[in-house]
């Protein structure tokens, strides 16, 4: 077997193994990635790359190493879920960097969290005046959570005794030309009903519909594959974009 075929086969094995292992570890690696998770992710990814392309060594030791690291990560996840002390030691814990409107400079020094980092993350949260901030917390993943002072908080319907209309979540009925039969069944609707709805919008077949969703109030949004615009807008016509 030539080198190209060997790399191809080993790449398929590495890809499948990595897919299975990451699914096994769950979504914490993506949704709540900490510095420790980040390092583990790089290490596991590097092992998968070696398994794929390092044809000078046998595939089996690389696969065993990848499996061993995955099992250790899984054990650490279980331990940190069961033990708060272990979680704090491994992943760290949230730290307050602004308290009662005052910047905790000593805390920031211990975290090696620069003032420019704080200002940048505040801007990302839409805060350009630090006077608006009551509390700011650096989370375990390094992101900043803020609580604005009461006078800067946005007005809510509850503040003015208004009961807003329930919005809910729209349900997909057709996605990329295919009927989502499970959603249709859940709504106690059939394909004949859906056929009537798309026909009212000028579509003859389900395959002509790019997306169809229904809101909790019963209103339908239907969009086809062919966007018919008599005078399509050219973005380059706007000043400053040419």
Secondary structure, DSSP 8 states (H G I E B T S, - for coil): --HHHHHHHHHHHHHHHHHHHHHHH-THHHHT--HHHHHHHHHHHHHHHHHHH-TTS-HHHHHHHHHHHHHHHHHHHHHHHH-HHHHHHHH---EEEEETTEE-HHHHHHHT--HHHHHHHHHHTT---GGGEEEEEE-TTS-EEEEE-GGGS---GGGGT---------EEEEETTEE-HHHHHHTT--HHHHHHHHHHTT-SSGGGEEEEEE-TTS-EEEEESS---TT---GGGSTT--
